[in-house]
């Protein structure tokens, strides 16, 4: 029987994977009430998403967990390709680039998904919250004031009343299907096994790749940083059962490597899946939103999926919090406008990289780092006057090392970190813009509180004396105005809920 016991909360998040956890952390640190549920009985145990790209590392720095992830993970080992004559050659899996003042993270980090999500749950616990596993959304309806969700768990069935609902519930999203949102795309004609195993016979100093270029016999075996496990990746026939036991995977490894000295002792997690590239027609219906794999699915090539989901949630979180705090509800329209084009581009990239992987090309460069993602067409991008070069409104806000007026080193990312907007005035008067709750103002220059001795800020942002740069809570440039555009800037701040 239903217990008619409505519970009021601002946001119900369905799905406690990386995207759902990111959104929960964003809401928790802003004091927004929410519930985070997942129909699974416990956390995901596999390593399907193991690459954390540089842009996501920047986000995780803001969330307070990047150092923890680096400590438990590692960087990608070289790719070792075995040849038919018995020799092998090593090559960098990831194009090496050194950090720069504007881009402090330049290498993809390898952390198995189950470890990444464990760190995120730990951070969420520090903020006083935890996922509710074994709790499933089984129905929803909405009206102009909120969403009524029907939940089922071991303790019974409940009705929850929430202002907003977010489906972070994966590629088979119940939320998306209930909303009857189309999910067009294509099946890519590739089925693959991914398995986390304990094995002997291979070293951990390389990512081992056999039968390069063969879609029927190639296999990759990668040491999983932060664990004693290896991840097996291998294409398999489109039809038929796949033996995912230690014995079955052992036979596959022996057949495809031509070696009998690689022994699989146990399987921690394994899956056989068909690759798809699909994009939801819409990311929002009324008060219900999609994020992560619920909005887009793709081949795993390039390590884009988990990262794109995290960045979806990072974009949505501050907007939901702002509207809950009184900002105009129209702010939420920008979520789909900004994030759906990003996913469309990511699907194209991942599919292109899959074609390259079929040929045996596993190497990755800047194209997967996600540092060049921006929102130049966003309604939240303002320039007055319009700029012709340098950083533009909608771009990712670069980092820059500087020093405080008292002499201590400071980075822009440190100034951005947290729930607030940041306004940077270059050789400008602090009093030119009225103080507002949720806005932190910093003046940069010889008479400012921040000194740009090395010119890193000036060069990265291409600013002139009197310019103001407004940075959003998610680290993207919202507005750039000259001293003559202060009235326009003030109107912009009003429009996003930053009132005097």
N, C-alpha and C positions, 0 to 999 in steps of 0.2 A: 504494500500500500504506500502511496505517496504521503509524505509528511509535509503539509503546507507550512513550511517554516522558512520564509524568505530571509536571506542574509544579504545585507547591503554591503557592497564593495565597489570600488571605482573600476577595477579591471579584473576580468577572469582570463587567465592565460592557459590555453589548452596545449600541453606539450612541454616537457621539461628537458628538452635537448639544449643544444648550445644557443639557439635563437631564443627559446623561451626563457632560459636562464639569464641571457643578456638583458632581455626586457625586464625581467623581475629585478635584477640588480639596479637597473636604471630607475625603476619606480621606487624601489626600497630606499635608495639614497636620497630620493626627493620627497619621501614621506607620503607617497600615494598608496592608498590601500589596494590590495590585490590578493588573489589566490592563484597559485600555480599548481595545476593538476596534470597528471599523466596516467593513462590507462594501464601502463606497464606496472608490474608489481615492484619493480626496483629500477635502478639506473641502467642505462645501456652499457653493455659489457664489451663492445667491440671497438675497433680502431678505424672504422670506415673513413672518417675524416681525420687525417693526421697532420696536415700541413697548415701552419698558421702564417699567413702572408704578412709582409711588413705593415700594411695599413691596419690589419687587425691587431698587430702588436702595439701600434699606437693607441688603438682603442683600449686594449687590455692594460696599457700603462695608465690611462685615465681611470679605468675601473679598479686599479690597485693590485693587479695580479700578474703583470708581465714578468716580473723578476721570479715569481714562483714558477711560472711556466718554463722559463729558461732553465731554472734549477732542476726541474724534473724531466726536461726534454733534452733536445740537442739539435744540432744542425744536420742537414742531409749528408750522408756519406757519398763518396764518389760512386758512379755507376760502373760496375765491372761487367763487361760483355764477354761471354765465352764464345770462342770461334770453333768451327768444325774441325780444325787441325789440332785442337786441344789447348791452344794458347788463349790468352785473354788480354784485354786492354781496359785501362781505367780512364774515365773522363768525368769531369765535373757534372753532376746532375743539375746543379743550379749555377747559372752564370754568376761569377764572383764580382761583387761590387762593394766598394768600401763605403762606410757611412759618410754622410756629409752634414754640414751644419743644418741644412734644411730638411734632410731625410735621415734621421738617426738610426733607422732600422732598414737594412738592405738585404737581408737573407731570410728566406723562409725558415721557420722553426718547425722541427718535427716533434709533435706531442700527440700520442694516440688519443683518439677522441674520448675514451673513457677517463683518461687522466685529466684532459682539459676540462671536462664537465665536472669532475670531482673537485678541481680547484675552484671552479665557478660556484659550486654548491657551498664550499667552504666560505667563500666571500659572501654569499647570500646569507649564510648562517651568522656571520659577523654583523650583518645588518638586521638580524632578528627574524629571519624568515627561512622557510624550507619548502621543498616541493611536497605535494601530497600524491604519493604513488598509489596505484590501485584505485584511482578515482577517475571515472570515465564520463565524458559528456555524451549524453544519448539523445538530446533534443534541445532545440533553441527556437525562440521566437523573439521578435523585437518590435518596439513601438518608438514613438518620437522621443521618449524619455529614458529608455534603457533596454536591456536585453534580459529575457527570462531564460535561464539555462536549467536543464534537467540533468542531474548528476546521479551516477550510480557507483556505489562502493561496497565494500564488505559490510559496512555498518548500515547499509540501506540506501534508500533513494531520497534525494533532496531537491528542492527547488531553490535556485539562487537568483537573486535579482542584482544585476550589475549594470553600471553605466556603459561599459564597453566590454567587448569580448574579442580576444585575439586568437586565431587559429595558428599555432606553431606546431601542428600535429602531423607533419610529414607529408610525403608524396601521395599517400592515400587519404588525405585529409578529410575527416568527417565534416569539419566545418565547411570546407569548400564545397563538398558534395551537397550538404544540406542547403547551402545558399544557391545551388545550381549554377555555380560559376564555371564556365567552360575552361577546359585545360588542354588546348590544342598543342600539337607538336608532332613528333615522330618517334617511332621505335627505330633504333639505330642499327639493328641487325647484329648486335654483339651481346653475347651473354658471357658472364665472367664469374669466377670464384674469387672471393677474398676471404682469407682465413688467418687467424692469429694462432700460432703454434709454437710449441717448444720443440726444438730440434737440435741435433748434433751433426757435425760434419762441415759446417760453413762458418767462416769467421764473421765477426761483427764490424769489420773495418770497411765493408763495401756493400752496396746494393747489387745483388747478383742477378744477372739477366742472361737467360739461355734462349736459344733458337730465335734470335733476333729476326723480326720481319715476318714470321709465320703465325698467322692467326689461328692455326690449329695446334701448334706445338710450343709456342713460346711460353715462358714462365719467368716471373720475377720473384725473388725472395729477398725481402728487405728487413734488416734488423730494426726493431721498434725501439726508438730511444726511450729511456726511462723504464724499460722493462728488460726481462731476459728472453722475450718472445721475438719471433720473426713473423712478418706478414707475407703470406703467399698471395700473388695475384696471377691469374691465368685465364685466358679465354677458354670457353667450353662450348660444346654443341648447343644450338638453340633449343633442341628438344631432348627429353629424356632426363632420368634421375641422375644426380651427381652424388657420389659417395663422399660425404664430408667427414667421415671418421678419420682417425689417425692412420688406419690401414689404407683407406681409399686415397687419401691425399698423399700418403707415402708412395703408393704405386704411381700416381700421377707425376710426382717429383722424379722418381727413378726413370720413368719412361721419357720424360721431356729433358732431363739433364744428362741422361746416359750414364749416371753414376749410381753406385750401390752403397756409397759411404755416407749418404745423407739420411739420417734416421729421424722420423717424427715420433716424438714420445707422447705428446698429448695435444689436444685442440682446445683452446680457450674459448674461441668463438669462430663461426664460419657462416658464410652465406653465399648462395648462388643467385645472381640477379641479372635481369635483362636491362640494358642501358636504354634510357629514353632522354629526349630533350623536349621539355614541355614548359609552357608559360601560361599562368592563369590570365584569363581575359580581364579580370579586375582584381584589385587588391583590397577593395572595400565595398561593402554593401551596408549603408546606414551606419550603425554603430559596431559593426563587425569587420575585423581586418584579418588579412592573411599575411604571414611572414615566413621566411625560410623555405624549406622544401614544400610546404603547403602551397606556396606561390610559384615555385619553379623547381624542376628537376632536370638533371643533366648528367652526362658521363663524368666520372671522377677525375679525368685527366686535367692536370693543371692545378689541382687543389683549390678550386674556386667555391665549392658548395657551402661548406661550413662557414667560410669567411663571408660569403655573400649573405647568408642567413644572419650572422652576427651583426653585420652592418645594416641589414634591414631593421633589426630590432633596435639598434643604436639610434637609427634615424627616427623610428616611431616613438621610442620611449620618452624622449624629452618633449615631444609634441603632445602626447597624451597627458603628460604631467602638466604642461603649460595650460592646456584647455581645462583640465580638472581644477587648476588654480585660478581660472577666470579669463584666460586668453580666448579670443574668438574661435569658435568651432571650425571656421574656415581654414584654420592653420592645418587641420588634419587632411585637407584635400591635397596638400603638397606631398604627403607620403607616397601615394601611388605615382604622382607626377614625377617625383624624383627617383624612386627606386625601381619602378618597372622597366624603364629604359636601360638601367644598369644591368638588370637580370637578362634582358634581351641580348645585350652585348656579351655578357658572360656565357650564355648558351652558345653563341656563335664561336667564341674563343675555345670553349671546352670541346666542342665538336671538331673544330680545326685541329686541336691538339690530339684528339682521339685518332684522327686520320694519320697524323704524324707518328703516333705510337704504333699503329698497325705496321708502319714501315720500319719500326725499331728505333725511332727518334724519340727519346725520353727527356731530352734536355729542355730546361725552362729558363726564361730570361725575365726582363722587366715587365713583359706583358701580363704576367700573372701576379705581380706584386700589389695591384689595386691602388697604387699611389696616385695614379692619374685619373681616377674616377672623380667626377665632379657634377655639379648641377647647374650649368650655365643658363639653362632655359627655365629654371625654377622661378615661381612667382616670389620667392624669398630672396632673389638676387637683385641687388640694387647698386647701380653706379651713377654718380652724378659729379662731373660729366662722364660720359661713356669713355672707357679706357681702351687703349690700342695695344697694350703690352703689359708684361709683368703679370703678377697675380691678378685674376679677375674675380668678380663676385660669382659665387658658386663653386670656386676652386677649393681644393683642400688647402687649409691654412698651413704654410710651412713652419717648421721649428726655426729657432735662431738662438744661439748662445749670446748672452749679454751679461751685464752686471748691474746690480742695484746701486743706487746712489751712495749707499754705505759701504760698497766695495765687494759685496758677496756675489758669486756667480749666480745667474738665474737663466732659465730657458723659457722660451715662449710656451712650450707645452706645460710647464709648471704653472704658468699664469692661466692657461686655458683649463687646467684640470678641475673637475667638479661640475656642479649642476648649473652654473651661471653662464650668461653671455659675457664676452670680453670686448671692451672698446679700447683700441690702441690709438693714441694721438701722437703723431710724429711732429716734434717741435711745435706742439699745439697747446693752447690754453685749456687746462683741465675744466675750467668753469664754463667752457663753451657749450657743454652738454649738461642738462639737468640731471642730478643724481636720481637713480631709480632702483627699486628693489629688484634683485636678480641680475643686475648689471655691475660689472667691475671695470673701472676706468683706470688705465695706466698711461702716463705720458712718457714718451721716449725722446731723449735728446740731451744736450748739455745741461739744461736746466730742469730736466724731468727726473722722475723717480727711478727710471731705468736709463742706463747709458749704453749706447750702441757703439762701443769702442771699435769693434772690428767691422762695422758697417754691414753686418749680416742681415739685420732687419731691413735696412734701407735697400740693400741689393735684392733681397728675396721678394720684397713687396713693391719695389719700384715706386716708392712714395716721395713726395715733396713736402717741404715744411707746410704745416697747417692741415695735412691730410689726416682723416680718421678711417681706421679699418675696424669693422665690427665682425667679430667671430662668433659663430653660433655655438651652442652647447656641445654639438657633435663635431666641432673642429673644422667646419667649413666656413668660408667667408660669406657673410650675409650681405654686407654693404661696404662700399668704399666711396667716400665723399671728400671733396675739398672743403676748405673753410667756408665757401659760399653755399654749401649744400647742407648746412646744419639743420635748417627747418625741415628739409626732406628726411634727414636722418631721424629727427625727433618724431615725425609722423610714422616712420617705419617702426620705431621702438614701440609706439602706441599700438600699432597693428599686430604685433606679436605678443602683446600682453605685458610689456614692460612699462608700467604706468608710473608717473611721478608720485 
